[in-house]
């Protein structure tokens, strides 16, 4: 009985333990499940945050990429627009040139036809007269000539002998005169070459990638270069080169030296550009000084004031009718020296007067008066000899010929300027118009700089911001345009651009 009870108790205990174990297992399982769900929620939250961050970064990068693409597209559009404008200008120039050529060809054809018609009429009239004379005289032209000569020989034999002697003497005089002309021609040519006037300079660059640096972001670098030098800088699709365009050779030279310095340095920015321009101007001043000294040394003209030589050297960058003025002066000096030796005049005075005859042209755009009067004042101010001043002042007959040397200088000027290919009148007129254009702009108060660009189609004016307001700048542009219309004659139209820029400079020490 007790054994059964014991078994029953053991069975009940086993069932109770199993139930209790199952219960514990269920509770543990439920606890693990809750922990797993919590972990999954945490993982899901972290994934959502990472996804948001990735999306935000992607959106930011996409915006930046879009902005860069838009900026690149804008730069390309501007470059294409500039290229298109240049092509249009070239097409207009070619079309105008073709029209002028067509007009000249038509005019020439009409003149040729007219000349032929006149020539035919003249020949016909001469033939008619000859025929009528033969009918009246009942002699042919040869018979009449022979009979006339025979009669004259009989009646005027002595007169003919005297006339023949006079003709012989006159022939000797003519031959001697012709020999002198040939000698003069040989002297005045001197074997010198004529340098034609050039309005543009081409700079070779090592790589086309530099064109982007020279243009700069939104064109800042090229604008700074054009403002500092007054030269139009043309950056086109021509491989390995950049073109500098300006009627003023000094500006082109300064711009060329500046660009070459910047290209070698590799750093191209507005602040660097200003320093490079200042350095280039200093280098050009050294060249001017050296050219003046070399010219005086080559001509053998000594004891001139260094300030006169400095002004004389500026003529190296000046042209007259397409002829380089300094080279023209040197050539004149040699010619004057030769003529003075032949005529027994003062060789040194003649050579010095010829070398300095056009010195006034070095500053005639800065000082009022003719270049002869300006040159006289320069030489008087810096102590040039009086006989040299008298020799140079009469070469345009503004002053009387007071000495033989003054006549020699005038003759040398005529010889040097009139020889074949030495000068081009159209070039001088064109340069004069561009100088007048800049002079009109500079005549207004508050104007700091003015540059004629694009072959005189545009005048760019920089004003002093402290003196000129924005409203005054608009009025100034209109006043300049009206004055140009009133005082200058020009084809097409001229664009007047007034630039007012405020710049603040401070120093941190």
C-alpha positions as CSV (number, residue, x, y, z in Angstrom):
1,X,0.0,0.0,0.0
2,X,2.7,2.4,0.9
3,X,4.7,1.4,-2.2
4,X,1.8,2.4,-4.4
5,X,1.5,5.7,-2.6
6,X,5.2,6.2,-3.1
7,X,4.9,5.5,-6.8
8,X,2.0,7.8,-7.1
9,X,3.9,10.5,-5.3
10,X,6.9,10.0,-7.5
11,X,4.6,10.1,-10.6
12,X,3.0,13.3,-9.4
13,X,6.3,14.8,-8.6
14,X,7.6,13.9,-12.1
15,X,4.5,15.4,-13.7
16,X,4.8,18.5,-11.6
17,X,8.5,18.9,-12.5
18,X,7.8,18.4,-16.1
19,X,5.0,21.0,-15.9
20,X,7.2,23.3,-14.0
21,X,10.1,22.8,-16.5
22,X,7.8,23.4,-19.4
23,X,6.5,26.6,-17.8
24,X,10.1,27.8,-17.2
25,X,11.0,27.0,-20.8
26,X,8.0,28.9,-22.1
27,X,8.9,31.9,-20.0
28,X,12.6,31.9,-21.1
29,X,11.4,31.5,-24.8
30,X,9.1,34.5,-24.4
31,X,11.9,36.6,-22.9
32,X,14.3,35.8,-25.7
33,X,11.6,36.6,-28.3
34,X,11.1,40.0,-26.7
35,X,14.8,40.7,-26.7
36,X,15.1,39.7,-30.4
37,X,12.2,42.0,-31.4
38,X,13.8,44.9,-29.5
39,X,17.1,44.3,-31.3
40,X,15.4,44.1,-34.7
41,X,13.7,47.4,-34.0
42,X,17.1,49.0,-33.1
43,X,18.7,47.7,-36.2
44,X,15.7,48.9,-38.3
45,X,16.0,52.4,-36.7
46,X,19.8,52.6,-37.4
47,X,19.2,51.5,-41.0
48,X,16.6,54.2,-41.4
49,X,18.9,56.9,-40.1
50,X,21.8,55.7,-42.3
51,X,19.4,55.8,-45.3
52,X,18.4,59.3,-44.5
53,X,22.0,60.4,-44.2
54,X,23.0,58.7,-47.5
55,X,20.0,60.4,-49.2
56,X,20.9,63.8,-47.8
57,X,24.6,63.4,-48.9
58,X,23.5,62.3,-52.3
59,X,21.1,65.3,-52.6
60,X,23.9,67.7,-51.6
61,X,26.4,66.2,-54.1
62,X,23.7,66.3,-56.8
63,X,23.1,70.0,-56.2
64,X,26.8,70.8,-56.3
65,X,27.2,68.8,-59.5
66,X,24.3,70.6,-61.1
67,X,25.8,74.0,-60.1
68,X,29.2,73.0,-61.6
69,X,27.5,71.8,-64.8
70,X,25.5,75.0,-65.1
71,X,28.6,77.1,-64.5
72,X,30.5,75.2,-67.2
73,X,27.6,75.5,-69.6
74,X,27.5,79.2,-69.0
75,X,31.2,79.6,-69.6
76,X,30.9,77.6,-72.8
77,X,27.9,79.7,-73.9
78,X,29.9,82.9,-73.3
79,X,32.9,81.6,-75.2
80,X,30.6,80.5,-78.1
81,X,29.0,83.9,-78.1
82,X,32.3,85.7,-78.3
83,X,33.4,83.4,-81.1
84,X,30.2,84.0,-82.9
85,X,30.5,87.8,-82.5
86,X,34.1,87.7,-83.9
87,X,32.9,85.6,-86.9
88,X,30.1,88.0,-87.6
89,X,32.5,91.0,-87.5
90,X,34.9,89.2,-89.8
91,X,32.0,88.4,-92.2
92,X,30.9,92.0,-92.2
93,X,34.5,93.2,-92.9
94,X,34.9,90.7,-95.7
95,X,31.5,91.7,-97.2
96,X,32.4,95.3,-97.1
97,X,35.8,94.6,-98.6
98,X,34.2,92.6,-101.4
99,X,31.7,95.4,-102.1
100,X,34.6,97.9,-102.3
101,X,36.5,95.6,-104.6
102,X,33.5,95.1,-106.9
103,X,32.9,98.8,-107.0
104,X,36.5,99.5,-107.9
105,X,36.5,96.8,-110.6
106,X,33.4,98.2,-112.1
107,X,34.8,101.7,-112.1
108,X,38.1,100.6,-113.6
109,X,36.3,98.7,-116.4
110,X,34.2,101.8,-117.2
111,X,37.4,104.0,-117.3
112,X,39.2,101.5,-119.5
113,X,36.3,101.4,-121.9
114,X,36.2,105.3,-121.9
115,X,39.9,105.5,-122.6
116,X,39.7,103.0,-125.4
117,X,36.9,105.0,-127.0
118,X,38.8,108.3,-126.7
119,X,41.9,106.7,-128.1
120,X,40.0,105.3,-131.1
121,X,38.5,108.7,-131.8
122,X,41.9,110.4,-131.6
123,X,43.5,107.9,-134.0
124,X,40.6,108.3,-136.4
125,X,40.9,112.1,-136.3
126,X,44.7,111.9,-136.9
127,X,44.2,109.5,-139.8
128,X,41.5,111.8,-141.3
129,X,43.8,114.9,-140.9
130,X,46.7,113.0,-142.5
131,X,44.5,112.0,-145.4
132,X,43.2,115.5,-146.0
133,X,46.7,117.0,-145.9
134,X,48.0,114.5,-148.4
135,X,45.1,115.4,-150.7
136,X,45.7,119.2,-150.4
137,X,49.5,118.9,-150.9
138,X,49.2,116.0,-153.4
139,X,52.2,114.4,-151.6
140,X,52.5,111.5,-149.2
141,X,53.7,112.0,-145.7
142,X,57.2,110.6,-146.5
143,X,57.5,112.8,-149.7
144,X,56.5,115.9,-147.8
145,X,58.9,115.2,-145.0
146,X,61.8,114.6,-147.4
147,X,61.1,117.8,-149.4
148,X,60.7,119.9,-146.2
149,X,64.1,118.7,-144.8
150,X,65.8,119.3,-148.2
151,X,64.5,122.9,-148.3
152,X,65.5,123.6,-144.7
153,X,68.9,122.2,-145.2
154,X,69.5,124.5,-148.2
155,X,68.2,127.6,-146.5
156,X,69.2,127.2,-142.9
157,X,72.4,125.1,-143.0
158,X,74.3,127.5,-140.8
159,X,71.4,127.8,-138.3
160,X,71.2,124.0,-138.2
161,X,74.9,123.8,-137.2
162,X,74.5,126.3,-134.4
163,X,71.4,124.5,-133.2
164,X,73.2,121.1,-133.2
165,X,76.0,122.6,-131.0
166,X,73.4,124.0,-128.6
167,X,71.6,120.6,-128.4
168,X,75.0,118.9,-127.8
169,X,75.7,121.2,-124.9
170,X,72.2,120.8,-123.5
171,X,72.6,117.1,-123.8
172,X,75.8,117.2,-121.7
173,X,74.0,119.3,-119.0
174,X,71.0,116.8,-119.0
175,X,73.4,113.9,-118.7
176,X,75.2,115.5,-115.8
177,X,71.9,116.3,-114.0
178,X,70.7,112.7,-114.5
179,X,74.0,111.4,-113.1
180,X,73.4,113.6,-109.9
181,X,69.9,112.2,-109.7
182,X,71.2,108.6,-109.8
183,X,73.8,109.4,-107.2
184,X,71.2,111.0,-104.9
185,X,68.9,108.0,-105.4
186,X,71.7,105.6,-104.5
187,X,72.6,107.7,-101.4
188,X,69.1,108.1,-100.0
189,X,68.1,104.5,-100.2
190,X,70.9,103.3,-98.0
191,X,69.8,99.7,-98.2
192,X,67.4,100.2,-95.3
193,X,64.3,98.0,-95.0
194,X,60.9,99.5,-94.4
195,X,59.0,98.1,-91.5
196,X,55.2,98.2,-92.1
197,X,52.9,99.2,-89.4
198,X,51.3,96.3,-87.5
199,X,48.2,96.5,-85.4
200,X,48.3,93.1,-83.7
201,X,50.9,90.9,-82.0
202,X,50.7,87.1,-81.7
203,X,52.0,85.4,-78.6
204,X,52.9,81.7,-78.7
205,X,51.8,79.7,-75.7
206,X,53.1,76.2,-74.7
207,X,49.7,74.7,-74.1
208,X,46.0,75.6,-74.9
209,X,45.2,74.9,-71.3
210,X,46.7,78.3,-70.5
211,X,43.9,80.0,-72.4
212,X,41.5,79.1,-69.6
213,X,43.8,80.5,-67.0
214,X,44.3,83.7,-69.0
215,X,40.5,84.2,-69.3
216,X,40.0,83.3,-65.6
217,X,36.7,82.6,-63.8
218,X,33.9,84.6,-65.4
219,X,36.6,86.4,-67.5
220,X,38.1,88.2,-64.5
221,X,41.7,87.8,-65.6
222,X,41.3,88.8,-69.2
223,X,39.2,91.9,-68.1
224,X,42.0,92.9,-65.7
225,X,44.6,92.5,-68.4
226,X,42.6,94.6,-70.9
227,X,42.0,97.3,-68.3
228,X,45.6,97.5,-67.1
229,X,47.2,97.5,-70.6
230,X,44.5,99.1,-72.9
231,X,44.9,96.2,-75.4
232,X,42.2,93.9,-76.7
233,X,43.2,90.3,-76.0
234,X,41.8,87.8,-78.5
235,X,41.7,84.2,-77.3
236,X,40.1,82.1,-80.1
237,X,40.4,78.5,-81.3
238,X,43.8,79.1,-83.0
239,X,46.0,76.4,-81.4
240,X,49.1,77.6,-79.5
241,X,48.6,81.3,-79.8
242,X,46.9,84.4,-78.4
243,X,46.5,87.7,-80.3
244,X,47.0,91.2,-78.9
245,X,45.3,94.0,-80.8
246,X,45.9,97.7,-80.4
247,X,46.8,100.7,-82.6
248,X,49.4,101.8,-80.0
249,X,52.6,99.7,-80.3
250,X,53.8,100.7,-76.8
251,X,50.6,99.2,-75.3
252,X,51.0,96.0,-77.3
253,X,54.6,95.7,-76.2
254,X,53.7,96.1,-72.5
255,X,50.9,93.6,-72.9
256,X,53.2,91.1,-74.6
257,X,55.9,91.4,-71.9
258,X,53.2,91.1,-69.2
259,X,51.6,87.9,-70.7
260,X,55.0,86.3,-71.2
261,X,55.9,87.0,-67.6
262,X,52.6,85.6,-66.3
263,X,52.9,82.5,-68.4
264,X,56.3,81.7,-67.1
265,X,55.2,82.3,-63.5
266,X,52.1,80.2,-63.9
267,X,50.0,82.2,-61.5
268,X,47.5,84.4,-63.3
269,X,45.2,86.5,-61.1
270,X,44.2,90.2,-61.0
271,X,46.7,91.1,-58.3
272,X,49.6,89.4,-60.1
273,X,48.5,91.0,-63.4
274,X,48.8,94.5,-61.9
275,X,52.4,93.8,-60.6
276,X,53.3,92.2,-64.0
277,X,52.1,95.3,-65.9
278,X,54.1,97.6,-63.6
279,X,57.2,95.5,-64.2
280,X,56.6,95.5,-68.0
281,X,56.3,99.2,-68.0
282,X,59.6,99.5,-66.3
283,X,61.2,97.2,-68.8
284,X,59.8,99.2,-71.7
285,X,61.2,102.4,-70.2
286,X,64.6,100.8,-70.2
287,X,64.2,99.7,-73.8
288,X,63.2,103.3,-74.7
289,X,66.3,104.7,-73.0
290,X,68.5,102.2,-74.8
291,X,67.0,102.9,-78.2
292,X,67.6,106.6,-77.8
293,X,71.2,106.0,-76.9
294,X,71.7,103.5,-79.7
295,X,70.3,106.0,-82.3
296,X,72.6,108.8,-81.1
297,X,75.6,106.5,-81.2
298,X,74.7,105.1,-84.6
299,X,74.4,108.6,-86.1
300,X,77.5,109.9,-84.3
301,X,75.6,112.7,-82.5
302,X,77.2,113.3,-79.1
303,X,76.8,115.6,-76.1
304,X,73.0,115.4,-76.0
305,X,71.2,115.7,-72.7
306,X,70.1,112.2,-71.4
307,X,66.5,113.5,-71.1
308,X,66.6,114.3,-74.8
309,X,67.7,110.8,-75.6
310,X,65.0,109.4,-73.3
311,X,62.3,111.3,-75.4
312,X,64.0,110.3,-78.6
313,X,63.9,106.6,-77.7
314,X,60.0,106.8,-77.5
315,X,60.0,107.4,-81.3
316,X,60.9,103.7,-81.6
317,X,57.3,102.9,-80.8
318,X,55.8,105.6,-83.1
319,X,55.0,105.5,-86.8
320,X,54.3,108.2,-89.4
321,X,52.3,107.1,-92.4
322,X,53.3,103.5,-91.6
323,X,57.1,104.4,-91.3
324,X,58.9,103.9,-88.0
325,X,59.7,107.5,-86.9
326,X,63.0,106.6,-85.1
327,X,64.3,104.6,-88.1
328,X,63.2,107.4,-90.4
329,X,65.1,109.9,-88.2
330,X,68.3,107.8,-88.2
331,X,68.1,107.4,-92.0
332,X,67.6,111.2,-92.3
333,X,70.6,111.8,-90.2
334,X,72.8,109.7,-92.4
335,X,71.5,111.4,-95.6
336,X,71.9,114.9,-94.1
337,X,75.5,114.1,-93.1
338,X,76.3,113.0,-96.7
339,X,74.7,116.1,-98.2
340,X,76.5,118.3,-95.7
341,X,79.8,116.8,-96.7
342,X,79.1,117.3,-100.4
343,X,78.0,121.0,-99.9
344,X,80.6,121.9,-97.3
345,X,78.1,122.5,-94.5
346,X,78.4,121.6,-90.8
347,X,78.1,117.8,-90.8
348,X,77.4,117.4,-87.0
349,X,74.7,120.1,-87.0
350,X,73.0,118.7,-90.0
351,X,73.0,115.1,-88.6
352,X,71.8,116.3,-85.1
353,X,69.0,118.4,-86.6
354,X,67.9,115.5,-88.8
355,X,68.0,113.0,-85.9
356,X,65.9,115.3,-83.6
357,X,63.6,116.8,-86.3
358,X,60.6,114.7,-85.2
359,X,61.2,114.6,-81.4
360,X,58.0,116.5,-80.8
361,X,56.0,113.5,-82.1
362,X,57.1,111.5,-79.0
363,X,54.8,113.7,-76.8
364,X,52.4,115.4,-79.3
365,X,49.4,113.5,-78.0
366,X,50.2,114.8,-74.5
367,X,51.1,118.5,-75.2
368,X,49.3,121.1,-77.3
369,X,50.9,122.4,-80.5
370,X,52.5,121.1,-83.7
371,X,55.3,118.6,-83.3
372,X,57.7,121.1,-84.7
373,X,56.8,123.7,-82.0
374,X,56.8,121.0,-79.3
375,X,60.2,119.7,-80.5
376,X,61.7,123.3,-80.3
377,X,60.5,123.7,-76.7
378,X,62.0,120.3,-75.7
379,X,65.4,121.1,-77.2
380,X,65.4,124.6,-75.7
381,X,64.4,123.3,-72.3
382,X,67.2,120.7,-72.2
383,X,70.0,122.9,-73.6
384,X,70.4,121.8,-77.2
385,X,72.6,124.0,-79.4
386,X,70.9,126.9,-81.1
387,X,72.2,125.9,-84.6
388,X,70.7,122.4,-84.1
389,X,67.3,123.9,-83.2
390,X,67.5,126.2,-86.3
391,X,68.3,123.1,-88.5
392,X,65.3,121.1,-87.3
393,X,62.6,123.7,-87.1
394,X,62.3,124.5,-90.8
395,X,61.7,120.9,-92.1
396,X,58.0,121.7,-92.6
397,X,58.6,125.3,-93.6
398,X,56.9,126.6,-90.4
399,X,60.1,128.6,-89.8
400,X,62.4,130.3,-92.4
401,X,65.6,128.6,-93.6
402,X,68.2,130.5,-91.5
403,X,71.1,128.2,-92.1
404,X,72.3,125.8,-94.9
405,X,71.8,122.9,-92.5
406,X,68.1,123.7,-92.2
407,X,67.7,123.3,-96.0
408,X,69.7,120.0,-95.8
409,X,67.4,118.6,-93.1
410,X,64.3,119.5,-95.2
411,X,65.7,117.9,-98.3
412,X,66.7,114.7,-96.3
413,X,63.2,114.5,-94.9
414,X,61.7,114.7,-98.3
415,X,64.1,112.0,-99.6
416,X,63.5,109.6,-96.7
417,X,59.7,110.0,-96.8
418,X,59.2,109.9,-100.5
419,X,61.2,106.9,-101.5
420,X,59.1,103.9,-102.7
421,X,57.2,102.0,-100.1
422,X,58.3,104.2,-97.2
423,X,54.9,105.5,-96.1
424,X,51.2,104.7,-96.2
425,X,48.8,107.6,-95.8
426,X,45.8,105.5,-94.9
427,X,47.5,104.0,-91.9
428,X,48.5,107.5,-90.5
429,X,44.9,108.7,-91.0
430,X,43.6,105.6,-89.2
431,X,46.0,106.1,-86.2
432,X,45.1,109.8,-86.0
433,X,41.4,108.9,-85.8
434,X,42.1,106.5,-82.9
435,X,44.2,109.0,-81.1
436,X,41.5,111.7,-81.5
437,X,38.9,109.2,-80.2
438,X,40.9,108.6,-77.0
439,X,41.6,112.3,-76.7
440,X,37.9,113.2,-76.8
441,X,37.3,110.8,-73.9
442,X,40.2,112.1,-71.8
443,X,39.0,115.7,-72.3
444,X,36.1,115.1,-69.8
445,X,36.8,115.6,-66.0
446,X,36.9,112.5,-63.9
447,X,38.2,110.2,-66.6
448,X,41.2,108.1,-65.4
449,X,42.0,106.1,-68.6
450,X,40.5,105.7,-72.1
451,X,41.3,103.0,-74.7
452,X,40.2,102.7,-78.3
453,X,39.5,99.0,-79.0
454,X,38.3,96.7,-81.8
455,X,39.8,98.9,-84.6
456,X,38.1,102.0,-83.3
457,X,34.6,100.5,-83.0
458,X,34.7,100.8,-79.2
459,X,36.0,103.4,-76.7
460,X,36.4,102.0,-73.2
461,X,36.5,104.7,-70.5
462,X,37.6,104.1,-66.8
463,X,36.5,106.9,-64.4
464,X,37.6,107.8,-60.9
465,X,34.8,106.5,-58.6
466,X,35.4,109.3,-56.0
467,X,34.6,112.0,-58.6
468,X,32.0,110.3,-60.8
469,X,28.8,108.8,-59.5
470,X,26.8,106.1,-61.3
471,X,24.4,108.7,-62.6
472,X,27.3,110.9,-63.8
473,X,28.8,107.9,-65.5
474,X,25.6,107.5,-67.6
475,X,25.6,111.2,-68.5
476,X,29.4,111.0,-69.3
477,X,28.8,108.1,-71.8
478,X,26.1,110.1,-73.6
479,X,28.2,113.3,-73.7
480,X,31.2,111.4,-75.1
481,X,29.0,109.8,-77.8
482,X,27.6,113.2,-78.8
483,X,31.0,114.8,-79.0
484,X,32.3,111.9,-81.1
485,X,29.4,112.3,-83.5
486,X,30.1,116.0,-83.7
487,X,33.9,116.1,-84.1
488,X,34.8,112.8,-85.9
489,X,34.0,111.2,-89.2
490,X,33.9,107.4,-89.1
491,X,32.1,104.5,-90.8
492,X,29.4,102.5,-88.9
493,X,29.0,103.1,-85.2
494,X,31.3,103.4,-82.1
495,X,30.4,101.8,-78.8
496,X,31.1,104.0,-75.7
497,X,31.6,101.9,-72.5
498,X,32.0,103.8,-69.2
499,X,33.4,101.6,-66.3
500,X,33.1,102.8,-62.7
501,X,34.8,100.5,-60.2
502,X,35.3,101.1,-56.5
503,X,38.3,99.4,-55.0
504,X,39.1,99.5,-51.2
505,X,42.6,98.6,-50.1
506,X,43.6,98.2,-46.4
507,X,46.7,96.7,-44.7
508,X,46.8,94.4,-41.7
509,X,49.9,94.9,-39.7
